[in-house]
Amino acid sequence: MPTHRFTFASIAVRQALLSTLVTLAAMVFLATAASFAIERSMRADLQRMIDADIDGLAEIMVDGGPAELVRRAIDRTAWRPSAGARAYYGIADANAVRRAGNIGVPRGVDAGRSQVAEISLGDDRVLLRATRLRGGWTLVVGRSLRGIEALQHRLRVDFLGVAVVAVVATLIAGLAVAARLRARVEALSQTFTRFERGDLAARSSIDRGGTAGIDELGQLARHVDEHFDWTQALLIAQREISDNIAHELRTPLVHLDTRLLGALGHNHDDIVAAELHLARSNIRSIVSLFDALLDLTLAETGGPTTDTSSFDLSEIAADLAELYTASAEEAALDFKARITPGVTQRGEAMAMTRLIANLLDNAFKYAPAGSKVQLIVVAGPRIIVEDNGPGIAAADAEHIFLRFRRAAAPDTGHGLGLALVKIIAARHGLSARVEDAGPGARFIIERHDAGTKGSS
């Protein structure tokens, strides 16, 4: 079943995180741009207020003289607005003596050029302009920037709140879309897995798209189903052809073997008898190959086992170990079995018997005299058949479970035993693999999700 785990390896999750980062970057850019735009606009408004104030005071200087200018400056300095930027005024005479106001003429500010400056005044930042009036008097008019700073702070807080909401909403929406996409992809992947394990009826059950029509993933699922339909038809046709060939050829071969057996009963020539025995051996080998092909085809096209009954796998393994002990003595092999009691498995007991027997046959066939062969069955279930023989080359290990594939030596058998092992294992939800036992080979049958483990 799909796991729906959110991992960074998931394309859908990475896309959701990327969308969230893009949203966050857009919010930061928008907040920065808005802050700069608002600051420029408010500074321009303050500058216009300062210029208008200077124009008014300059006219007062022309109409009423310095005394009236000082009086008006004192009045304006005493006035504190309840809202808006605090006002700053400063008046100095021709000798640079301060005559009125709450601010002096800042150093470095050229009043002759009516220069604009920004200074720190205590804990306040002030935007001001100093200008030269008639008679050599100097007028300084400024406005506090604290209002702009306070507004920028509020904007940053507001934008932060909006950004958090937008990012969280984008992340939630993105992960929701990612979860749906991941579930659809995993369902499609599970369909492939089931089909590979022999369930020919496996078809994708994912949503093909929304009301607007079939999306890209839905189109892919449709093509997968069509391909599986075609593959299933081919496999069924293959099974029917194999069955027909096996039945058509197996029966005449059995009859031929019977006739050869009858001929042996009437024969008195040793040379002819030897040839007849060789012919019978060849016939039995061909019949065995047909039987193996029929078993393999039946197992391969049967899909996962529907038999849910539980059987004692330990008991089956123990019985096989007892049977193979005598064969091991004849082959001069040191055969040991280590079987945990009470290990159970659901499925077909006869098929699992065939699986273990094929593994033991393979080990006995390839291990030279004096080698050690070990059968291990532990809970899981986990089945291990290990020997310390010549082992399997890395190149052979990649395809040892394929049909008609054998190790380099000996040149015996038809190369179908391990293929049948893999198919029976898959039908029971198990995996089959081989690894280097250093020396020798170790065949491991275990659950698909058990991972790679060494033998115990």
C-alpha positions in Angstrom: 0.0 0.0 0.0 1.2 3.6 -0.6 3.1 5.0 2.4 2.3 8.7 1.7 5.5 9.7 3.6 6.7 13.2 3.0 10.4 13.0 2.1 12.6 15.5 0.3 13.3 12.8 -2.3 9.7 13.2 -3.5 9.3 15.4 -6.6 5.9 16.5 -5.4 7.2 17.5 -2.0 10.1 19.4 -3.5 7.6 21.2 -5.8 5.5 22.1 -2.9 8.5 23.5 -1.0 9.7 25.4 -4.1 6.2 27.0 -4.4 6.4 28.0 -0.8 9.8 29.5 -1.2 8.7 31.4 -4.3 5.7 32.7 -2.3 8.0 33.8 0.5 10.4 35.5 -1.8 7.5 37.3 -3.5 6.2 38.5 -0.2 9.7 39.7 0.9 10.1 41.5 -2.4 6.7 43.1 -2.2 7.2 44.2 1.4 10.6 45.7 0.6 9.3 47.5 -2.5 6.3 48.8 -0.7 8.4 50.0 2.2 10.8 51.9 -0.1 7.9 53.4 -2.1 6.1 54.5 1.0 9.2 56.0 2.5 10.0 57.9 -0.6 6.5 59.2 -0.9 6.4 60.3 2.8 9.8 62.0 2.6 8.6 63.9 -0.5 5.5 65.0 1.4 7.7 66.1 4.4 10.0 68.0 2.0 7.0 69.8 0.5 5.8 70.8 3.9 9.2 72.1 4.9 9.5 74.1 1.6 6.0 75.5 2.1 6.9 76.5 5.7 10.1 78.2 4.5 8.2 80.1 1.8 5.7 81.4 4.4 8.3 82.4 6.9 10.4 84.1 4.2 7.3 86.2 3.3 6.9 87.1 7.0 10.6 88.2 7.0 9.9 90.5 4.0 6.6 91.9 5.4 7.4 92.1 9.2 11.1 92.0 9.5 13.3 90.0 11.8 11.2 90.7 14.9 8.1 89.3 13.3 10.0 86.3 12.0 11.3 85.5 15.5 7.9 85.8 17.1 6.3 83.5 14.5 9.1 81.0 14.9 8.6 81.0 18.7 4.9 80.4 18.2 5.4 77.6 15.8 8.0 75.9 18.0 5.7 76.0 21.0 3.0 74.3 18.9 3.1 70.5 19.2 0.8 68.6 16.8 -1.2 65.8 18.2 -0.5 63.7 15.1 2.0 64.0 12.3 5.7 64.9 12.2 7.1 67.1 14.9 8.3 70.5 13.6 11.7 72.0 14.2 12.6 75.6 13.7 15.8 77.6 14.0 16.7 81.3 13.4 20.1 82.8 13.5 21.1 86.4 12.8 23.9 87.6 10.5 26.4 86.9 13.2 25.3 83.2 13.5 23.8 83.9 16.9 20.7 81.7 17.5 17.7 84.0 18.0 14.8 81.6 18.2 13.6 78.0 17.7 14.3 74.5 19.0 17.2 73.7 16.7 20.4 75.4 15.7 22.0 75.6 12.3 23.7 72.2 11.8 27.4 72.2 10.9 28.2 71.3 7.4 24.8 72.5 6.0 25.2 75.3 3.5 22.3 77.7 4.0 23.5 79.8 1.1 22.6 76.9 -1.2 19.4 76.1 0.7 20.8 72.7 1.4 18.7 69.7 2.5 20.1 67.4 5.2 19.1 64.6 7.6 20.5 64.8 11.2 20.1 63.0 14.5 18.7 65.1 17.3 18.7 63.1 20.5 16.7 59.9 19.8 15.0 61.6 16.8 15.9 61.7 13.1 15.2 65.0 11.5 14.8 66.0 7.8 15.6 69.7 7.4 16.4 72.5 5.0 18.6 75.5 5.9 18.2 78.7 3.8 19.6 82.2 3.8 17.2 85.1 4.2 17.7 88.8 3.5 20.0 90.6 5.8 22.2 87.5 6.3 19.7 85.8 8.6 19.5 82.0 8.5 16.3 80.0 8.7 16.2 76.2 9.5 13.0 74.3 9.1 12.8 70.5 9.8 10.3 67.7 10.4 10.8 64.5 12.4 11.2 61.2 10.6 9.8 59.3 13.5 6.4 59.0 11.9 7.9 57.4 8.8 9.9 55.0 11.0 6.8 54.1 13.0 4.8 53.5 9.9 7.5 51.4 8.4 7.6 49.3 11.5 3.8 48.7 11.4 4.1 47.8 7.7 6.8 45.3 8.5 4.7 43.7 11.2 1.6 43.6 9.0 3.6 42.2 6.0 5.1 39.6 8.3 1.7 38.5 9.4 0.5 38.4 5.8 3.6 36.5 4.8 3.2 33.9 7.5 -0.4 33.3 6.5 0.5 33.2 2.8 3.4 30.9 3.3 1.5 28.5 5.6 -1.5 28.5 3.2 0.8 27.8 0.2 2.7 25.1 2.1 -0.6 23.4 3.2 -2.0 23.6 -0.3 1.2 22.5 -1.8 1.6 19.5 0.5 -2.1 18.6 -0.1 -1.5 18.6 -3.8 1.8 16.7 -3.3 0.1 14.1 -1.2 -2.5 13.5 -3.9 0.1 13.3 -6.6 2.3 11.1 -4.5 -0.6 8.8 -3.7 -1.4 8.5 -7.4 2.2 7.8 -8.4 2.6 5.2 -5.6 -0.6 3.5 -6.6 0.8 3.3 -10.2 4.1 2.0 -8.8 2.3 -0.6 -6.7 0.5 -1.7 -9.9 3.8 -2.4 -11.5 5.1 -4.2 -8.4 2.0 -6.5 -8.3 2.2 -7.2 -12.0 6.0 -8.0 -11.7 5.2 -10.4 -8.8 2.8 -12.4 -11.0 -0.6 -10.7 -10.4 -1.6 -10.4 -14.1 -4.9 -8.9 -13.1 -3.2 -5.9 -11.5 -4.4 -2.6 -13.0 -4.0 1.0 -12.0 -6.9 2.3 -9.9 -5.7 5.9 -9.7 -7.9 8.9 -10.4 -7.6 9.7 -14.1 -8.0 13.5 -13.6 -10.5 16.1 -12.7 -13.6 17.4 -14.4 -11.6 19.1 -17.1 -10.5 15.7 -18.5 -7.7 13.2 -18.1 -4.4 14.7 -17.0 -0.9 13.6 -17.8 -0.8 11.0 -15.0 -4.2 9.7 -16.0 -3.0 9.2 -19.6 0.0 7.3 -18.3 -2.2 5.1 -16.2 -4.4 4.4 -19.2 -1.4 3.4 -21.3 0.0 1.2 -18.5 -3.4 -0.6 -18.3 -3.4 -1.1 -22.0 0.1 -2.5 -21.9 -0.7 -4.8 -19.1 -3.8 -6.1 -21.0 -1.6 -6.8 -24.0 1.1 -8.5 -21.8 -1.5 -10.6 -20.0 -2.9 -11.8 -23.3 0.6 -12.7 -24.5 1.4 -14.6 -21.3 -1.9 -16.5 -21.4 -1.3 -17.4 -25.0 2.2 -18.5 -24.0 0.8 -20.7 -21.2 -1.7 -22.2 -23.6 1.0 -22.9 -26.2 3.3 -24.4 -23.5 0.5 -26.6 -22.2 -0.4 -27.8 -25.7 3.2 -28.5 -26.6 3.8 -30.3 -23.3 0.8 -32.4 -23.6 1.3 -33.2 -27.3 4.9 -34.1 -26.9 5.1 -35.5 -23.4 2.6 -38.3 -24.0 4.4 -39.8 -27.1 7.7 -39.6 -25.2 6.2 -41.5 -22.3 4.9 -44.1 -24.8 8.3 -44.3 -26.5 9.9 -44.8 -23.1 7.5 -47.7 -22.4 8.3 -49.3 -25.8 12.0 -49.0 -25.1 11.5 -50.7 -21.8 9.6 -53.5 -23.6 12.5 -53.8 -26.1 14.9 -54.1 -23.3 12.9 -57.1 -22.0 13.4 -58.9 -25.4 17.0 -57.9 -25.9 20.0 -60.0 -25.2 22.7 -57.9 -26.7 24.6 -55.8 -24.1 25.6 -53.1 -26.6 22.0 -52.6 -27.7 20.9 -52.7 -24.1 23.3 -49.9 -23.2 22.0 -47.8 -26.1 18.4 -48.4 -25.1 19.2 -47.4 -21.5 20.9 -44.2 -22.8 17.8 -43.4 -25.0 15.5 -43.9 -22.0 17.7 -41.6 -20.0 17.5 -38.9 -22.7 13.7 -39.3 -22.9 13.3 -39.0 -19.1 15.5 -35.8 -19.2 13.2 -34.3 -21.9 10.1 -35.2 -20.0 11.6 -33.7 -16.8 12.2 -30.5 -18.8 8.6 -30.4 -20.0 7.4 -31.0 -16.4 9.6 -28.1 -15.2 8.3 -25.8 -17.9 4.7 -26.6 -17.0 5.4 -26.0 -13.4 7.2 -22.7 -14.2 4.4 -21.5 -16.5 1.7 -22.4 -14.0 3.5 -20.6 -11.2 4.4 -17.6 -13.4 0.9 -17.0 -14.6 -0.9 -17.9 -11.5 -0.4 -14.6 -9.7 -0.1 -14.2 -6.0 -1.4 -17.2 -4.1 -5.0 -16.9 -3.0 -4.5 -19.7 -0.4 -4.6 -17.9 3.0 -4.2 -21.0 5.1 -1.2 -21.1 7.4 1.2 -24.0 7.5 4.2 -24.9 9.6 7.2 -24.0 7.5 9.6 -25.3 10.2 8.0 -28.7 10.0 8.3 -28.8 6.2 12.0 -27.7 6.4 12.7 -30.3 9.0 11.2 -33.1 6.9 13.3 -32.0 3.9 16.4 -31.8 6.0 15.9 -35.4 7.1 15.4 -36.5 3.5 18.5 -34.7 2.2 20.7 -36.0 5.0 21.1 -39.3 3.3 21.8 -37.6 -0.1 24.4 -35.5 1.6 26.2 -38.6 3.0 26.2 -40.2 -0.5 27.7 -37.0 -2.0 30.2 -36.7 0.9 28.8 -33.3 2.0 28.6 -31.9 5.5 24.9 -31.0 5.7 23.5 -29.2 8.7 20.1 -27.7 9.4 19.3 -25.0 11.9 15.5 -24.6 12.0 13.6 -22.4 14.5 10.5 -24.2 15.6 7.1 -22.7 15.0 7.8 -20.6 12.0 4.6 -20.3 10.0 3.7 -19.1 6.5 0.5 -18.5 4.7 0.1 -19.9 1.2 0.7 -23.2 -0.5 2.7 -25.7 1.5 3.6 -27.8 -1.5 4.9 -24.8 -3.4 7.1 -23.8 -0.5 8.3 -27.4 -0.2 9.3 -27.2 -3.8 11.1 -23.9 -3.2 13.3 -25.3 -0.4 13.9 -28.5 -2.3 15.1 -26.6 -5.4 17.5 -24.6 -3.3 19.0 -27.7 -1.6 19.2 -29.5 -5.0 21.1 -26.5 -6.4 23.5 -26.5 -3.4 24.1 -30.2 -3.6 24.7 -30.1 -7.3 27.3 -27.4 -7.3 29.1 -28.0 -3.9 32.1 -30.4 -4.4 32.7 -33.4 -2.0 33.8 -32.2 1.4 31.9 -28.9 1.3 29.5 -27.7 3.9 25.8 -27.0 3.2 23.5 -25.4 5.7 19.8 -24.9 5.8 18.5 -22.1 8.1 14.9 -21.2 8.8 14.1 -18.4 11.2 11.1 -16.2 12.0 10.1 -13.7 9.4 10.0 -16.1 7.7 13.6 -16.1 6.5 15.1 -19.1 4.6 18.8 -19.4 3.9 20.6 -22.1 2.0 24.4 -21.6 2.2 27.4 -23.6 1.0 31.2 -23.0 1.0 31.7 -24.3 -2.5 33.0 -22.4 -5.5 30.3 -19.7 -5.2 28.7 -17.7 -8.0 30.5 -15.1 -10.1 29.2 -11.5 -9.8 28.2 -11.6 -13.5 26.2 -14.8 -13.0 24.6 -13.6 -9.8 22.8 -10.8 -11.7 20.8 -13.3 -13.8 21.0 -16.6 -11.8 17.2 -16.5 -11.2 16.3 -16.2 -14.9 15.1 -19.1 -17.1 17.8 -21.4 -18.5 20.5 -19.6 -16.7 23.1 -21.7 -14.9 26.5 -21.1 -13.3 29.6 -21.9 -15.4 29.8 -25.5 -14.0 28.6 -28.1 -13.8 26.9 -28.4 -17.2 23.9 -30.3 -15.8 20.2 -29.5 -15.3 17.9 -27.3 -17.4 18.4 -24.0 -15.5 14.8 -23.7 -14.4 15.0 -24.6 -10.7 16.1 -21.1 -9.4 13.6 -19.4 -11.8 10.9 -21.4 -10.1 12.2 -20.5 -6.7 11.9 -16.8 -7.4 8.4 -17.1 -8.8 7.2 -19.2 -5.9 8.7 -16.7 -3.5 7.1 -13.8 -5.2 3.7 -15.5 -5.1 4.1 -15.7 -1.3 5.2 -12.1 -0.9 8.8 -13.0 -0.5 12.0 -12.0 -2.4 14.8 -14.2 -3.5 18.4 -13.1 -3.8 21.9 -14.6 -3.7 25.0 -13.1 -2.1 28.7 -14.1 -1.7 29.2 -16.3 1.4 33.0 -15.9 1.2 33.6 -18.6 0.1 30.5 -20.1 -1.4 27.0 -18.8 -2.1 24.2 -17.8 0.2 20.6 -17.9 -1.1 18.1 -15.9 1.0 14.3 -15.9 0.9 12.6 -13.3 3.0 10.0 -10.6 3.0 10.2 -7.9 0.4 10.6 -5.2 3.1 13.1 -7.1 5.2 16.1 -5.5 3.5 19.5 -6.9 2.9 20.7 -8.9 5.8 23.6 -11.3 6.3 23.0 -14.8 7.5 23.1 -15.6 11.1 
